[in-house]
C-alpha cells in the first residue's frame, strides 16, 4: 500500500491470533510516523519497521478498544514515549479489554499470558470531526459506533494514487462488516455509521480495514451485501 509517489508511506503488519492489521503512516523526509492499532505481539515488528524506515513514532491511534487492536499498546507507548489516542466511549475497554470479549482478566492471564497494565497517563481522547496531523499527514477522525461504542475511522483525503484512504478499523471489511454481537455492540448503530460515513465517500476511496485485504468503497458498494442492504 502506497500513499503517494513522494516521501509519504503506509506499511501494513498483520499481527497475532486474530490477524489484525496494524498500519504505520509516515513521512521519510520528516523522519516521523504514526502507528495505528498495534495488535498482539506487535511490539517487536513495529519497532523493527520504524527502524528500517528510519522514522520516529509520534503517536499511537486506535480505531477501537478491542484486545486484538490494542494488545501491544502498553509496550509500545512506553518504548516509543508517545501518546495514545482513543475515543472516550471505549474507555471501558481500555480499562478492561477482557470485557469486550465477555471474559475476565484472570482468564486472559491464564489462557493468553496477558497481564494488562495500560499507560493511562498517556491516554488522550479522539472526537468526531477532529483533525490530526501526526507525521505531517492530515487525518480526519470520524466516530463510527456499532462494533463498539467508541469505534472510529481515520480518513486521509489524499491517500495516494489520486484517491482518499480510509482506515476503517472493524467498521468495514472487504465483503463484510464488523460483528456486533460482542458486549455493547449494536447492529442498528453500526448501520447508521455505515450510511453516514461510508456510503457518502467516493467510490475511488481506498479502504485499509482492521482485518483482511485492502478494498475500495466502490467495490464494497457494488458487492458487499451489508452495504447493498442499506442501499
Backbone torsions as a table, in degrees:
resi	resn	phi	psi	omega
1	UNK	NA	130.5	-176.3
2	UNK	-124.3	135.0	177.4
3	UNK	-75.9	-52.3	177.7
4	UNK	-161.1	-175.3	-176.0
5	UNK	-86.7	1.2	-179.4
6	UNK	-89.1	-134.4	-175.7
7	UNK	-98.1	-5.5	178.9
8	UNK	-77.8	152.5	178.3
9	UNK	-148.1	159.9	167.4
10	UNK	-139.2	125.3	178.0
11	UNK	-111.9	152.4	-179.3
12	UNK	-123.8	129.7	172.5
13	UNK	-116.1	132.1	177.0
14	UNK	-104.0	121.2	-163.3
15	UNK	-124.0	142.8	162.6
16	UNK	74.0	-174.9	-179.1
17	UNK	-58.4	-33.6	-174.5
18	UNK	-92.0	0.1	179.3
19	UNK	51.3	51.9	179.8
20	UNK	-84.7	142.3	179.0
21	UNK	-87.3	126.3	173.3
22	UNK	-109.8	132.8	-176.7
23	UNK	-113.2	139.6	170.9
24	UNK	-117.1	116.4	176.2
25	UNK	-109.8	131.7	-177.0
26	UNK	-157.1	178.8	179.2
27	UNK	-134.1	117.1	-176.2
28	UNK	-65.2	-36.5	-179.4
29	UNK	-67.2	-40.4	177.3
30	UNK	-74.8	-25.6	-177.8
31	UNK	73.9	30.1	-176.9
32	UNK	-139.4	164.0	-177.1
33	UNK	-155.6	169.0	172.8
34	UNK	-129.4	141.6	-178.0
35	UNK	-104.1	132.6	179.9
36	UNK	-119.2	121.1	172.2
37	UNK	59.7	64.7	177.2
38	UNK	-79.4	106.1	-173.2
39	UNK	-86.8	-157.7	-172.4
40	UNK	-56.5	131.3	178.8
41	UNK	59.3	26.9	-176.4
42	UNK	-82.3	-13.3	-175.5
43	UNK	-55.6	-61.2	-177.1
44	UNK	-60.4	-46.9	-179.1
45	UNK	-66.1	-34.3	177.1
46	UNK	-65.7	-46.8	179.4
47	UNK	-62.8	-39.3	178.9
48	UNK	-63.7	-42.2	-179.0
49	UNK	-68.7	-39.8	174.8
50	UNK	-58.5	-42.8	179.4
51	UNK	-65.6	-42.5	179.8
52	UNK	-62.7	-37.6	178.9
53	UNK	-77.7	-17.0	-178.3
54	UNK	70.8	36.8	-177.9
55	UNK	-126.8	160.8	178.5
56	UNK	-113.5	134.4	180.0
57	UNK	-73.8	140.9	177.4
58	UNK	-103.1	-23.1	-176.6
59	UNK	-168.8	165.0	170.2
60	UNK	-116.7	124.8	176.5
61	UNK	-105.9	141.8	-179.5
62	UNK	-123.0	126.8	176.4
63	UNK	-72.3	-28.6	175.8
64	UNK	-168.6	179.0	-170.0
65	UNK	-98.2	7.5	-179.6
66	UNK	-63.8	147.2	-172.4
67	UNK	-55.7	-38.1	-176.5
68	UNK	-69.7	-7.9	177.8
69	UNK	-111.4	-10.3	-175.5
70	UNK	-121.6	-2.7	-170.7
71	UNK	-47.3	-47.9	-173.2
72	UNK	-89.1	4.3	-176.6
73	UNK	-59.7	-49.4	-179.0
74	UNK	-56.6	-44.9	179.5
75	UNK	-62.6	-47.8	-174.5
76	UNK	-73.1	-38.0	-179.5
77	UNK	-60.1	-39.7	178.2
78	UNK	-73.6	-45.5	-176.8
79	UNK	-65.4	-37.4	-176.8
80	UNK	-94.1	-11.7	179.7
81	UNK	57.3	57.4	-175.6
82	UNK	-131.3	159.6	173.4
83	UNK	-76.8	161.7	177.7
84	UNK	-122.2	126.5	-176.2
85	UNK	-111.4	125.3	-177.2
86	UNK	-145.4	143.5	176.6
87	UNK	-65.8	136.5	-175.6
88	UNK	-61.9	-21.0	178.6
89	UNK	-70.2	-9.8	173.5
90	UNK	-108.1	17.2	177.5
91	UNK	-60.2	-32.9	179.8
92	UNK	-60.9	-33.8	177.8
93	UNK	-76.3	-33.8	175.3
94	UNK	-60.6	-41.2	-178.0
95	UNK	-77.0	-29.3	-178.4
96	UNK	-151.4	81.2	-177.0
97	UNK	-62.7	-23.8	177.8
98	UNK	-62.5	-28.9	-179.0
99	UNK	-63.3	-28.6	179.3
100	UNK	-69.2	-17.6	177.6
101	UNK	-106.4	4.6	-176.5
102	UNK	70.2	27.1	-177.8
103	UNK	-116.2	-176.1	173.7
104	UNK	-120.4	159.8	-174.3
105	UNK	-61.2	-33.4	-179.9
106	UNK	-62.3	-37.6	179.2
107	UNK	-67.4	-39.2	177.2
108	UNK	-61.0	-42.7	179.0
109	UNK	-64.5	-42.7	-175.1
110	UNK	-73.0	-44.0	-173.6
111	UNK	-90.0	-34.3	-174.6
112	UNK	-116.6	-5.8	177.4
113	UNK	73.0	21.8	-178.4
114	UNK	-100.5	120.4	173.7
115	UNK	-110.1	91.4	-169.8
116	UNK	-69.1	122.5	179.7
117	UNK	-139.8	80.5	-171.8
118	UNK	-72.7	144.8	177.5
119	UNK	-82.1	73.3	-173.0
120	UNK	-60.1	-27.8	179.2
121	UNK	-65.1	-16.3	179.3
122	UNK	-96.5	-6.2	-172.0
123	UNK	-76.3	132.5	176.1
124	UNK	-127.8	154.7	-173.0
125	UNK	-93.3	136.0	168.2
126	UNK	-89.7	154.2	178.4
127	UNK	-139.6	147.1	178.2
128	UNK	-58.6	131.2	-179.8
129	UNK	84.7	-6.0	179.9
130	UNK	-63.4	142.1	178.3
131	UNK	-112.1	124.8	-178.9
132	UNK	-110.5	157.0	179.2
133	UNK	-144.2	41.4	176.4
134	UNK	-65.4	141.2	-178.0
135	UNK	57.8	22.6	180.0
136	UNK	72.5	11.2	-177.4
137	UNK	-102.9	116.4	-176.9
138	UNK	-77.1	118.2	179.1
139	UNK	-120.8	135.4	174.2
140	UNK	-102.0	130.3	177.9
141	UNK	-87.5	131.0	173.8
142	UNK	-125.7	120.4	-179.5
143	UNK	-76.5	121.6	-173.8
144	UNK	-130.7	67.3	-176.9
145	UNK	-63.5	157.2	178.8
146	UNK	146.1	-61.1	174.5
147	UNK	-63.3	-47.0	166.6
148	UNK	-137.3	164.2	179.4
149	UNK	-61.2	-32.7	-176.2
150	UNK	-101.4	10.0	-179.0
151	UNK	-53.9	136.8	-179.4
152	UNK	-140.7	157.9	175.0
153	UNK	-123.8	162.2	-179.7
154	UNK	-123.3	125.0	-176.6
155	UNK	-111.8	124.4	174.8
156	UNK	-106.3	113.4	-173.4
157	UNK	-60.8	-37.8	177.3
158	UNK	-110.5	88.7	-175.6
159	UNK	-95.6	18.4	179.6
160	UNK	88.3	160.1	-178.9
161	UNK	53.0	34.4	178.8
162	UNK	57.8	31.9	-178.3
163	UNK	-140.1	146.3	172.4
164	UNK	-66.1	164.0	178.1
165	UNK	-129.1	127.9	176.3
166	UNK	-111.7	119.1	169.8
167	UNK	-89.7	104.8	-164.3
168	UNK	-94.2	-0.9	-178.2
169	UNK	54.4	-134.5	178.3
170	UNK	-103.9	22.7	173.2
171	UNK	-75.9	-46.3	-172.4
172	UNK	-138.7	133.0	174.5
173	UNK	-121.4	170.2	171.3
174	UNK	-66.6	110.3	177.3
175	UNK	84.0	2.3	-176.4
176	UNK	-157.6	-175.3	175.2
177	UNK	-137.2	171.1	-179.2
178	UNK	-68.1	147.8	178.6
179	UNK	-70.3	152.3	-178.7
180	UNK	-126.5	14.4	-177.6
181	UNK	-93.6	0.7	175.8
182	UNK	-84.8	165.6	-176.8
183	UNK	-50.2	131.6	177.4
184	UNK	67.7	13.5	171.4
185	UNK	-78.1	157.3	-179.5
186	UNK	-148.8	115.0	178.0
187	UNK	-65.2	-38.2	-179.9
188	UNK	-64.4	-44.5	179.7
189	UNK	-67.5	-39.0	179.4
190	UNK	-64.7	-40.4	177.7
191	UNK	-57.8	-43.2	178.6
192	UNK	-64.1	-38.3	178.1
193	UNK	-64.9	-41.7	178.1
194	UNK	-63.9	-42.4	-178.9
195	UNK	-65.1	-40.3	-175.0
196	UNK	-81.0	-38.8	-169.0
197	UNK	-112.8	-10.5	179.3
198	UNK	-111.1	-52.6	-175.9
199	UNK	-68.4	-14.2	177.2
200	UNK	-86.6	-6.7	-178.9
201	UNK	-83.4	158.4	177.2
202	UNK	-67.1	147.3	179.2
203	UNK	-57.7	-32.4	-175.8
204	UNK	-76.2	-6.8	179.9
205	UNK	-61.1	125.2	176.6
206	UNK	-80.3	146.7	-177.8
207	UNK	-122.2	121.5	171.4
208	UNK	-103.8	99.8	-173.8
209	UNK	-82.2	170.4	178.5
210	UNK	-73.0	-19.8	176.9
211	UNK	-145.7	145.6	173.5
212	UNK	85.3	-173.3	-171.7
213	UNK	-80.5	162.0	172.9
214	UNK	-62.6	149.3	176.4
215	UNK	-145.0	-167.1	175.4
216	UNK	-133.4	159.1	176.8
217	UNK	-62.3	-40.3	179.8
218	UNK	-60.3	-43.8	179.3
219	UNK	-64.1	-40.2	-179.1
220	UNK	-73.3	-36.2	178.1
221	UNK	-60.6	-33.5	-177.0
222	UNK	-82.4	-41.2	-166.9
223	UNK	-117.0	-16.3	-176.6
224	UNK	-77.2	114.9	-175.0
225	UNK	-61.7	-27.9	-179.3
226	UNK	-71.9	-37.7	176.4
227	UNK	-74.4	-38.5	179.2
228	UNK	-62.3	-32.5	179.3
229	UNK	-68.0	-27.5	178.4
230	UNK	-77.1	-37.4	177.2
231	UNK	87.3	NA	NA
